[in-house]
Amino acid sequence: MVSNTHSSLAEAIGGLARRKRRFAAITSVTFLAFFTALPVLASSTSVLEVRAFGDISWAYVYAASLFPIGWALSLIYMFISRRTDASVDQIVGSHDLNMTDRFQSGGAVK
């Protein structure tokens, strides 16, 4: 039989895993949507052929915007990762788990 402590630990870890998977899926889909929209718009419409600034068309502006979008998504991912790490530390602390000592001593986690 699984103890109440193990059950609540499993629920807490499961919740973190679900949030992590959902966030990774949303960020991946967002970036892929922006990334694949460039060739689709460039090949099937004339929207990106219009001049944006002087001799620069919207195709160049859109392509150049992919870099800041990638950076922004990376920064958001790092922020969320820090928050997730803090949640893991809180879970470990609240369940009186000292994982570092167990792994450093070579002992199995029970």
N, CA, C and O atoms as a printed pandas DataFrame, in Angstrom:
     atom_number atom_name residue_name chain_id  residue_number  x_coord  y_coord  z_coord
0              1         N          MET        A               1    0.841   -1.181    0.000
1              2        CA          MET        A               1    0.000    0.000    0.000
2              3         C          MET        A               1    0.888    1.248    0.000
3              4         O          MET        A               1    1.910    1.286    0.686
4              5         N          VAL        A               2    0.502    2.252   -0.759
5              6        CA          VAL        A               2    1.260    3.489   -0.863
6              7         C          VAL        A               2    0.858    4.413    0.271
7              8         O          VAL        A               2   -0.327    4.618    0.530
8              9         N          SER        A               3    1.858    4.969    0.946
9             10        CA          SER        A               3    1.554    5.859    2.061
10            11         C          SER        A               3    1.027    7.188    1.546
11            12         O          SER        A               3    1.166    7.514    0.367
12            13         N          ASN        A               4    0.427    7.942    2.438
13            14        CA          ASN        A               4   -0.136    9.248    2.105
14            15         C          ASN        A               4    0.955   10.210    1.654
15            16         O          ASN        A               4    0.732   11.030    0.763
16            17         N          THR        A               5    2.142   10.113    2.271
17            18        CA          THR        A               5    3.258   10.986    1.904
18            19         C          THR        A               5    3.692   10.720    0.476
19            20         O          THR        A               5    3.902   11.655   -0.297
20            21         N          HIS        A               6    3.828    9.452    0.121
21            22        CA          HIS        A               6    4.233    9.098   -1.238
22            23         C          HIS        A               6    3.170    9.500   -2.252
23            24         O          HIS        A               6    3.490    9.916   -3.366
24            25         N          SER        A               7    1.911    9.374   -1.867
25            26        CA          SER        A               7    0.812    9.746   -2.743
26            27         C          SER        A               7    0.819   11.254   -3.017
27            28         O          SER        A               7    0.664   11.681   -4.162
28            29         N          SER        A               8    0.996   12.047   -1.976
29            30        CA          SER        A               8    1.018   13.501   -2.171
30            31         C          SER        A               8    2.266   13.929   -2.935
31            32         O          SER        A               8    2.218   14.881   -3.713
32            33         N          LEU        A               9    3.382   13.236   -2.722
33            34        CA          LEU        A               9    4.598   13.521   -3.478
34            35         C          LEU        A               9    4.389   13.209   -4.949
35            36         O          LEU        A               9    4.784   13.991   -5.814
36            37         N          ALA        A              10    3.772   12.072   -5.240
37            38        CA          ALA        A              10    3.500   11.691   -6.627
38            39         C          ALA        A              10    2.559   12.686   -7.301
39            40         O          ALA        A              10    2.735   13.018   -8.473
40            41         N          GLU        A              11    1.560   13.160   -6.557
41            42        CA          GLU        A              11    0.630   14.156   -7.107
42            43         C          GLU        A              11    1.346   15.466   -7.401
43            44         O          GLU        A              11    1.118   16.082   -8.442
44            45         N          ALA        A              12    2.209   15.890   -6.491
45            46        CA          ALA        A              12    2.935   17.147   -6.684
46            47         C          ALA        A              12    3.875   17.056   -7.886
47            48         O          ALA        A              12    3.942   17.976   -8.700
48            49         N          ILE        A              13    4.589   15.955   -7.988
49            50        CA          ILE        A              13    5.509   15.776   -9.122
50            51         C          ILE        A              13    4.733   15.633  -10.423
51            52         O          ILE        A              13    5.144   16.156  -11.458
52            53         N          GLY        A              14    3.610   14.925  -10.368
53            54        CA          GLY        A              14    2.765   14.779  -11.554
54            55         C          GLY        A              14    2.234   16.123  -12.032
55            56         O          GLY        A              14    2.174   16.375  -13.235
56            57         N          GLY        A              15    1.848   16.992  -11.093
57            58        CA          GLY        A              15    1.373   18.325  -11.457
58            59         C          GLY        A              15    2.455   19.151  -12.120
59            60         O          GLY        A              15    2.198   19.855  -13.097
60            61         N          LEU        A              16    3.673   19.065  -11.587
61            62        CA          LEU        A              16    4.789   19.782  -12.212
62            63         C          LEU        A              16    5.074   19.252  -13.605
63            64         O          LEU        A              16    5.321   20.028  -14.528
64            65         N          ALA        A              17    5.040   17.943  -13.762
65            66        CA          ALA        A              17    5.310   17.335  -15.070
66            67         C          ALA        A              17    4.256   17.755  -16.088
67            68         O          ALA        A              17    4.588   18.039  -17.238
68            69         N          ARG        A              18    2.983   17.798  -15.676
69            70        CA          ARG        A              18    1.919   18.228  -16.593
70            71         C          ARG        A              18    2.107   19.682  -17.010
71            72         O          ARG        A              18    1.966   20.024  -18.184
72            73         N          ARG        A              19    2.428   20.544  -16.026
73            74        CA          ARG        A              19    2.652   21.955  -16.361
74            75         C          ARG        A              19    3.841   22.121  -17.287
75            76         O          ARG        A              19    3.797   22.939  -18.206
76            77         N          LYS        A              20    4.903   21.360  -17.061
77            78        CA          LYS        A              20    6.097   21.444  -17.901
78            79         C          LYS        A              20    5.787   20.986  -19.325
79            80         O          LYS        A              20    6.190   21.639  -20.287
80            81         N          ARG        A              21    5.075   19.870  -19.463
81            82        CA          ARG        A              21    4.722   19.374  -20.800
82            83         C          ARG        A              21    3.819   20.361  -21.531
83            84         O          ARG        A              21    4.006   20.611  -22.722
84            85         N          ARG        A              22    2.841   20.923  -20.821
85            86        CA          ARG        A              22    1.936   21.884  -21.445
86            87         C          ARG        A              22    2.689   23.125  -21.900
87            88         O          ARG        A              22    2.470   23.620  -23.006
88            89         N          PHE        A              23    3.577   23.627  -21.047
89            90        CA          PHE        A              23    4.347   24.808  -21.416
90            91         C          PHE        A              23    5.267   24.522  -22.600
91            92         O          PHE        A              23    5.363   25.339  -23.516
92            93         N          ALA        A              24    5.942   23.375  -22.594
93            94        CA          ALA        A              24    6.835   23.019  -23.704
94            95         C          ALA        A              24    6.046   22.889  -25.002
95            96         O          ALA        A              24    6.519   23.314  -26.057
96            97         N          ALA        A              25    4.865   22.315  -24.938
97            98        CA          ALA        A              25    4.040   22.169  -26.136
98            99         C          ALA        A              25    3.588   23.530  -26.662
99           100         O          ALA        A              25    3.636   23.779  -27.867
100          101         N          ILE        A              26    3.156   24.399  -25.769
101          102        CA          ILE        A              26    2.686   25.729  -26.194
102          103         C          ILE        A              26    3.821   26.523  -26.824
103          104         O          ILE        A              26    3.639   27.142  -27.873
104          105         N          THR        A              27    4.999   26.509  -26.187
105          106        CA          THR        A              27    6.127   27.277  -26.743
106          107         C          THR        A              27    6.571   26.690  -28.067
107          108         O          THR        A              27    6.874   27.435  -28.999
108          109         N          SER        A              28    6.617   25.383  -28.169
109          110        CA          SER        A              28    7.045   24.750  -29.423
110          111         C          SER        A              28    6.070   25.068  -30.556
111          112         O          SER        A              28    6.484   25.418  -31.661
112          113         N          VAL        A              29    4.786   24.944  -30.276
113          114        CA          VAL        A              29    3.777   25.230  -31.301
114          115         C          VAL        A              29    3.824   26.700  -31.701
115          116         O          VAL        A              29    3.700   27.028  -32.881
116          117         N          THR        A              30    4.001   27.584  -30.727
117          118        CA          THR        A              30    4.082   29.015  -31.029
118          119         C          THR        A              30    5.250   29.316  -31.957
119          120         O          THR        A              30    5.083   29.999  -32.968
120          121         N          PHE        A              31    6.449   28.802  -31.615
121          122        CA          PHE        A              31    7.606   29.070  -32.454
122          123         C          PHE        A              31    7.445   28.438  -33.833
123          124         O          PHE        A              31    7.749   29.075  -34.841
124          125         N          LEU        A              32    6.970   27.194  -33.893
125          126        CA          LEU        A              32    6.794   26.534  -35.187
126          127         C          LEU        A              32    5.768   27.260  -36.052
127          128         O          LEU        A              32    5.922   27.328  -37.271
128          129         N          ALA        A              33    4.722   27.802  -35.428
129          130        CA          ALA        A              33    3.723   28.559  -36.185
130          131         C          ALA        A              33    4.350   29.809  -36.800
131          132         O          ALA        A              33    4.138   30.090  -37.979
132          133         N          PHE        A              34    5.122   30.563  -36.009
133          134        CA          PHE        A              34    5.797   31.747  -36.547
134          135         C          PHE        A              34    6.827   31.366  -37.599
135          136         O          PHE        A              34    6.947   32.035  -38.625
136          137         N          PHE        A              35    7.570   30.294  -37.349
137          138        CA          PHE        A              35    8.638   29.878  -38.244
138          139         C          PHE        A              35    8.091   29.384  -39.581
139          140         O          PHE        A              35    8.615   29.750  -40.633
140          141         N          THR        A              36    7.045   28.559  -39.554
141          142        CA          THR        A              36    6.495   28.018  -40.804
142          143         C          THR        A              36    5.617   29.019  -41.540
143          144         O          THR        A              36    5.360   28.850  -42.732
144          145         N          ALA        A              37    5.156   30.053  -40.857
145          146        CA          ALA        A              37    4.336   31.055  -41.538
146          147         C          ALA        A              37    5.142   31.839  -42.571
147          148         O          ALA        A              37    4.585   32.282  -43.575
148          149         N          LEU        A              38    6.440   32.017  -42.342
149          150        CA          LEU        A              38    7.267   32.770  -43.288
150          151         C          LEU        A              38    7.285   32.124  -44.668
151          152         O          LEU        A              38    6.951   32.810  -45.634
152          153         N          PRO        A              39    7.652   30.856  -44.830
153          154        CA          PRO        A              39    7.641   30.279  -46.169
154          155         C          PRO        A              39    6.237   30.159  -46.761
155          156         O          PRO        A              39    6.058   30.277  -47.974
156          157         N          VAL        A              40    5.244   29.922  -45.903
157          158        CA          VAL        A              40    3.875   29.821  -46.407
158          159         C          VAL        A              40    3.412   31.164  -46.949
159          160         O          VAL        A              40    2.872   31.236  -48.053
160          161         N          LEU        A              41    3.619   32.227  -46.183
161          162        CA          LEU        A              41    3.211   33.559  -46.645
162          163         C          LEU        A              41    4.020   34.011  -47.864
163          164         O          LEU        A              41    3.484   34.643  -48.774
164          165         N          ALA        A              42    5.304   33.683  -47.870
165          166        CA          ALA        A              42    6.157   34.109  -48.981
166          167         C          ALA        A              42    5.814   33.382  -50.276
167          168         O          ALA        A              42    5.927   33.961  -51.357
168          169         N          SER        A              43    5.403   32.136  -50.183
169          170        CA          SER        A              43    5.152   31.369  -51.401
170          171         C          SER        A              43    3.706   31.441  -51.891
171          172         O          SER        A              43    3.459   31.279  -53.086
172          173         N          SER        A              44    2.764   31.675  -51.010
173          174        CA          SER        A              44    1.365   31.612  -51.434
174          175         C          SER        A              44    0.647   32.963  -51.473
175          176         O          SER        A              44   -0.457   33.058  -52.010
176          177         N          THR        A              45    1.251   33.995  -50.917
177          178        CA          THR        A              45    0.611   35.317  -50.953
178          179         C          THR        A              45    1.637   36.368  -51.365
179          180         O          THR        A              45    2.831   36.087  -51.466
180          181         N          SER        A              46    1.163   37.547  -51.592
181          182        CA          SER        A              46    2.067   38.657  -51.923
182          183         C          SER        A              46    2.145   39.662  -50.775
183          184         O          SER        A              46    2.615   40.784  -50.959
184          185         N          VAL        A              47    1.686   39.258  -49.598
185          186        CA          VAL        A              47    1.653   40.143  -48.434
186          187         C          VAL        A              47    3.059   40.615  -48.063
187          188         O          VAL        A              47    3.252   41.787  -47.738
188          189         N          LEU        A              48    4.034   39.719  -48.110
189          190        CA          LEU        A              48    5.385   40.066  -47.679
190          191         C          LEU        A              48    6.191   40.803  -48.739
191          192         O          LEU        A              48    7.316   41.227  -48.475
192          193         N          GLU        A              49    5.627   40.961  -49.945
193          194        CA          GLU        A              49    6.345   41.662  -51.011
194          195         C          GLU        A              49    6.214   43.179  -50.903
195          196         O          GLU        A              49    6.959   43.914  -51.551
196          197         N          VAL        A              50    5.287   43.642  -50.102
197          198        CA          VAL        A              50    5.047   45.075  -49.941
198          199         C          VAL        A              50    6.229   45.697  -49.199
199          200         O          VAL        A              50    6.785   45.094  -48.282
200          201         N          ARG        A              51    6.599   46.895  -49.600
201          202        CA          ARG        A              51    7.719   47.595  -48.961
202          203         C          ARG        A              51    7.322   48.064  -47.565
203          204         O          ARG        A              51    6.250   48.636  -47.369
204          205         N          ALA        A              52    8.196   47.813  -46.609
205          206        CA          ALA        A              52    7.937   48.225  -45.235
206          207         C          ALA        A              52    8.635   49.549  -44.945
207          208         O          ALA        A              52    8.000   50.506  -44.502
208          209         N          PHE        A              53    9.949   49.604  -45.197
209          210        CA          PHE        A              53   10.764   50.791  -44.940
210          211         C          PHE        A              53   11.743   50.949  -46.094
211          212         O          PHE        A              53   12.664   50.144  -46.236
212          213         N          GLY        A              54   11.565   51.943  -46.895
213          214        CA          GLY        A              54   12.480   52.162  -48.015
214          215         C          GLY        A              54   12.488   50.973  -48.959
215          216         O          GLY        A              54   11.450   50.612  -49.514
216          217         N          ASP        A              55   13.662   50.357  -49.146
217          218        CA          ASP        A              55   13.777   49.200  -50.028
218          219         C          ASP        A              55   13.592   47.870  -49.310
219          220         O          ASP        A              55   13.755   46.814  -49.921
220          221         N          ILE        A              56   13.262   47.902  -48.045
221          222        CA          ILE        A              56   13.121   46.673  -47.253
222          223         C          ILE        A              56   11.663   46.218  -47.279
223          224         O          ILE        A              56   10.754   46.975  -46.939
224          225         N          SER        A              57   11.461   44.968  -47.688
225          226        CA          SER        A              57   10.098   44.428  -47.745
226          227         C          SER        A              57    9.731   43.794  -46.399
227          228         O          SER        A              57   10.582   43.594  -45.532
228          229         N          TRP        A              58    8.445   43.488  -46.255
229          230        CA          TRP        A              58    7.969   42.861  -45.032
230          231         C          TRP        A              58    8.553   41.465  -44.841
231          232         O          TRP        A              58    8.611   40.972  -43.715
232          233         N          ALA        A              59    8.982   40.825  -45.914
233          234        CA          ALA        A              59    9.610   39.504  -45.793
234          235         C          ALA        A              59   10.876   39.592  -44.948
235          236         O          ALA        A              59   11.110   38.743  -44.089
236          237         N          TYR        A              60   11.689   40.614  -45.189
237          238        CA          TYR        A              60   12.908   40.796  -44.396
238          239         C          TYR        A              60   12.578   41.152  -42.941
239          240         O          TYR        A              60   13.225   40.664  -42.014
240          241         N          VAL        A              61   11.579   41.992  -42.755
241          242        CA          VAL        A              61   11.182   42.374  -41.399
242          243         C          VAL        A              61   10.672   41.146  -40.646
243          244         O          VAL        A              61   11.017   40.938  -39.482
244          245         N          TYR        A              62    9.851   40.335  -41.314
245          246        CA          TYR        A              62    9.310   39.129  -40.670
246          247         C          TYR        A              62   10.427   38.140  -40.351
247          248         O          TYR        A              62   10.471   37.581  -39.256
248          249         N          ALA        A              63   11.331   37.926  -41.310
249          250        CA          ALA        A              63   12.442   36.992  -41.090
250          251         C          ALA        A              63   13.332   37.468  -39.943
251          252         O          ALA        A              63   13.752   36.665  -39.110
252          253         N          ALA        A              64   13.619   38.761  -39.897
253          254        CA          ALA        A              64   14.457   39.300  -38.831
254          255         C          ALA        A              64   13.742   39.224  -37.476
255          256         O          ALA        A              64   14.397   39.117  -36.438
256          257         N          SER        A              65   12.425   39.279  -37.479
257          258        CA          SER        A              65   11.677   39.215  -36.218
258          259         C          SER        A              65   11.712   37.816  -35.595
259          260         O          SER        A              65   11.403   37.663  -34.414
260          261         N          LEU        A              66   12.079   36.804  -36.367
261          262        CA          LEU        A              66   12.156   35.450  -35.811
262          263         C          LEU        A              66   13.248   35.344  -34.750
263          264         O          LEU        A              66   13.120   34.560  -33.810
264          265         N          PHE        A              67   14.316   36.122  -34.890
265          266        CA          PHE        A              67   15.385   36.096  -33.889
266          267         C          PHE        A              67   14.906   36.614  -32.534
267          268         O          PHE        A              67   15.077   35.916  -31.534
268          269         N          PRO        A              68   14.311   37.810  -32.455
269          270        CA          PRO        A              68   13.800   38.259  -31.154
270          271         C          PRO        A              68   12.709   37.352  -30.593
271          272         O          PRO        A              68   12.602   37.189  -29.377
272          273         N          ILE        A              69   11.901   36.761  -31.470
273          274        CA          ILE        A              69   10.878   35.835  -30.989
274          275         C          ILE        A              69   11.537   34.625  -30.345
275          276         O          ILE        A              69   11.121   34.188  -29.272
276          277         N          GLY        A              70   12.561   34.081  -30.992
277          278        CA          GLY        A              70   13.299   32.951  -30.415
278          279         C          GLY        A              70   13.945   33.315  -29.095
279          280         O          GLY        A              70   13.904   32.534  -28.145
280          281         N          TRP        A              71   14.543   34.499  -29.028
281          282        CA          TRP        A              71   15.160   34.955  -27.777
282          283         C          TRP        A              71   14.110   35.121  -26.685
283          284         O          TRP        A              71   14.316   34.703  -25.545
284          285         N          ALA        A              72   12.993   35.729  -27.037
285          286        CA          ALA        A              72   11.934   35.956  -26.047
286          287         C          ALA        A              72   11.407   34.624  -25.509
287          288         O          ALA        A              72   11.227   34.466  -24.301
288          289         N          LEU        A              73   11.164   33.677  -26.399
289          290        CA          LEU        A              73   10.686   32.374  -25.940
290          291         C          LEU        A              73   11.732   31.684  -25.069
291          292         O          LEU        A              73   11.378   31.005  -24.106
292          293         N          SER        A              74   13.017   31.848  -25.393
293          294        CA          SER        A              74   14.082   31.267  -24.564
294          295         C          SER        A              74   14.111   31.907  -23.181
295          296         O          SER        A              74   14.259   31.212  -22.175
296          297         N          LEU        A              75   13.971   33.226  -23.130
297          298        CA          LEU        A              75   13.959   33.924  -21.840
298          299         C          LEU        A              75   12.754   33.511  -21.000
299          300         O          LEU        A              75   12.866   33.308  -19.791
300          301         N          ILE        A              76   11.606   33.390  -21.654
301          302        CA          ILE        A              76   10.409   32.951  -20.939
302          303         C          ILE        A              76   10.613   31.541  -20.412
303          304         O          ILE        A              76   10.231   31.235  -19.282
304          305         N          TYR        A              77   11.218   30.674  -21.234
305          306        CA          TYR        A              77   11.477   29.301  -20.795
306          307         C          TYR        A              77   12.415   29.283  -19.586
307          308         O          TYR        A              77   12.200   28.520  -18.644
308          309         N          MET        A              78   13.447   30.118  -19.611
309          310        CA          MET        A              78   14.375   30.166  -18.476
310          311         C          MET        A              78   13.668   30.664  -17.220
311          312         O          MET        A              78   13.913   30.145  -16.132
312          313         N          PHE        A              79   12.799   31.657  -17.352
313          314        CA          PHE        A              79   12.046   32.173  -16.219
314          315         C          PHE        A              79   11.153   31.084  -15.632
315          316         O          PHE        A              79   11.130   30.879  -14.418
316          317         N          ILE        A              80   10.422   30.392  -16.494
317          318        CA          ILE        A              80    9.528   29.327  -16.047
318          319         C          ILE        A              80   10.336   28.191  -15.427
319          320         O          ILE        A              80    9.894   27.588  -14.450
320          321         N          SER        A              81   11.516   27.888  -15.978
321          322        CA          SER        A              81   12.361   26.828  -15.421
322          323         C          SER        A              81   12.815   27.172  -14.010
323          324         O          SER        A              81   12.832   26.305  -13.136
324          325         N          ARG        A              82   13.183   28.430  -13.781
325          326        CA          ARG        A              82   13.573   28.848  -12.431
326          327         C          ARG        A              82   12.416   28.675  -11.457
327          328         O          ARG        A              82   12.599   28.223  -10.327
328          329         N          ARG        A              83   11.237   29.039  -11.909
329          330        CA          ARG        A              83   10.052   28.896  -11.060
330          331         C          ARG        A              83    9.760   27.421  -10.780
331          332         O          ARG        A              83    9.377   27.059   -9.667
332          333         N          THR        A              84    9.942   26.575  -11.795
333          334        CA          THR        A              84    9.740   25.139  -11.616
334          335         C          THR        A              84   10.773   24.567  -10.666
335          336         O          THR        A              84   10.442   23.736   -9.820
336          337         N          ASP        A              85   12.035   25.001  -10.793
337          338        CA          ASP        A              85   13.078   24.550   -9.874
338          339         C          ASP        A              85   12.747   24.928   -8.441
339          340         O          ASP        A              85   12.973   24.145   -7.518
340          341         N          ALA        A              86   12.214   26.123   -8.254
341          342        CA          ALA        A              86   11.819   26.548   -6.909
342          343         C          ALA        A              86   10.680   25.664   -6.389
343          344         O          ALA        A              86   10.642   25.331   -5.205
344          345         N          SER        A              87    9.758   25.288   -7.274
345          346        CA          SER        A              87    8.663   24.400   -6.865
346          347         C          SER        A              87    9.190   23.026   -6.484
347          348         O          SER        A              87    8.715   22.423   -5.521
348          349         N          VAL        A              88   10.174   22.525   -7.237
349          350        CA          VAL        A              88   10.772   21.228   -6.913
350          351         C          VAL        A              88   11.461   21.308   -5.557
351          352         O          VAL        A              88   11.314   20.404   -4.735
352          353         N          ASP        A              89   12.210   22.379   -5.316
353          354        CA          ASP        A              89   12.864   22.548   -4.022
354          355         C          ASP        A              89   11.844   22.591   -2.892
355          356         O          ASP        A              89   12.068   22.029   -1.820
356          357         N          GLN        A              90   10.727   23.258   -3.137
357          358        CA          GLN        A              90    9.678   23.343   -2.125
358          359         C          GLN        A              90    9.074   21.960   -1.863
359          360         O          GLN        A              90    8.825   21.598   -0.713
360          361         N          ILE        A              91    8.840   21.192   -2.925
361          362        CA          ILE        A              91    8.280   19.846   -2.771
362          363         C          ILE        A              91    9.252   18.959   -2.006
363          364         O          ILE        A              91    8.858   18.237   -1.090
364          365         N          VAL        A              92   10.512   19.019   -2.383
365          366        CA          VAL        A              92   11.527   18.206   -1.709
366          367         C          VAL        A              92   11.614   18.597   -0.241
367          368         O          VAL        A              92   11.695   17.732    0.630
368          369         N          GLY        A              93   11.597   19.892    0.034
369          370        CA          GLY        A              93   11.661   20.357    1.422
370          371         C          GLY        A              93   10.439   19.972    2.223
371          372         O          GLY        A              93   10.562   19.607    3.392
372          373         N          SER        A              94    9.263   20.044    1.626
373          374        CA          SER        A              94    8.031   19.736    2.360
374          375         C          SER        A              94    7.854   18.243    2.602
375          376         O          SER        A              94    7.103   17.844    3.492
376          377         N          HIS        A              95    8.540   17.415    1.815
377          378        CA          HIS        A              95    8.428   15.964    2.010
378          379         C          HIS        A              95    9.659   15.395    2.707
379          380         O          HIS        A              95    9.859   14.181    2.743
380          381         N          ASP        A              96   10.478   16.281    3.259
381          382        CA          ASP        A              96   11.654   15.876    4.020
382          383         C          ASP        A              96   12.533   14.913    3.222
383          384         O          ASP        A              96   12.970   13.877    3.725
384          385         N          LEU        A              97   12.776   15.283    1.974
385          386        CA          LEU        A              97   13.649   14.481    1.113
386          387         C          LEU        A              97   14.975   15.203    0.969
387          388         O          LEU        A              97   15.008   16.397    0.671
388          389         N          ASN        A              98   16.040   14.500    1.174
389          390        CA          ASN        A              98   17.363   15.083    0.977
390          391         C          ASN        A              98   18.026   14.301   -0.145
391          392         O          ASN        A              98   18.838   13.407    0.094
392          393         N          MET        A              99   17.664   14.654   -1.372
393          394        CA          MET        A              99   18.109   13.899   -2.542
394          395         C          MET        A              99   19.614   14.011   -2.762
395          396         O          MET        A              99   20.238   13.045   -3.202
396          397         N          THR        A             100   20.205   15.149   -2.471
397          398        CA          THR        A             100   21.633   15.346   -2.716
398          399         C          THR        A             100   22.460   14.377   -1.888
399          400         O          THR        A             100   23.373   13.739   -2.411
400          401         N          ASP        A             101   22.152   14.259   -0.603
401          402        CA          ASP        A             101   22.890   13.338    0.250
402          403         C          ASP        A             101   22.757   11.898   -0.215
403          404         O          ASP        A             101   23.725   11.138   -0.174
404          405         N          ARG        A             102   21.578   11.523   -0.653
405          406        CA          ARG        A             102   21.353   10.139   -1.084
406          407         C          ARG        A             102   22.118    9.841   -2.369
407          408         O          ARG        A             102   22.683    8.757   -2.512
408          409         N          PHE        A             103   22.142   10.787   -3.306
409          410        CA          PHE        A             103   22.846   10.538   -4.552
410          411         C          PHE        A             103   24.356   10.606   -4.353
411          412         O          PHE        A             103   25.091    9.844   -4.982
412          413         N          GLN        A             104   24.831   11.499   -3.497
413          414        CA          GLN        A             104   26.284   11.612   -3.267
414          415         C          GLN        A             104   26.823   10.415   -2.524
415          416         O          GLN        A             104   27.964   10.010   -2.748
416          417         N          SER        A             105   26.028    9.841   -1.646
417          418        CA          SER        A             105   26.506    8.682   -0.887
418          419         C          SER        A             105   26.403    7.399   -1.677
419          420         O          SER        A             105   26.891    6.360   -1.233
420          421         N          GLY        A             106   25.778    7.451   -2.841
421          422        CA          GLY        A             106   25.637    6.261   -3.667
422          423         C          GLY        A             106   24.472    5.384   -3.269
423          424         O          GLY        A             106   24.272    4.304   -3.825
424          425         N          GLY        A             107   23.708    5.854   -2.306
425          426        CA          GLY        A             107   22.569    5.071   -1.844
426          427         C          GLY        A             107   21.372    5.254   -2.750
427          428         O          GLY        A             107   21.247    6.268   -3.437
428          429         N          ALA        A             108   20.513    4.287   -2.749
429          430        CA          ALA        A             108   19.316    4.344   -3.554
430          431         C          ALA        A             108   18.280    5.228   -2.881
431          432         O          ALA        A             108   18.202    5.299   -1.654
432          433         N          VAL        A             109   17.491    5.896   -3.699
433          434        CA          VAL        A             109   16.411    6.716   -3.165
434          435         C          VAL        A             109   15.252    5.778   -2.863
435          436         O          VAL        A             109   14.812    5.017   -3.724
436          437         N          LYS        A             110   14.766    5.843   -1.634
437          438        CA          LYS        A             110   13.699    4.930   -1.212
438          439         C          LYS        A             110   12.355    5.577   -1.412
439          440         O          LYS        A             110   11.327    4.968   -1.115
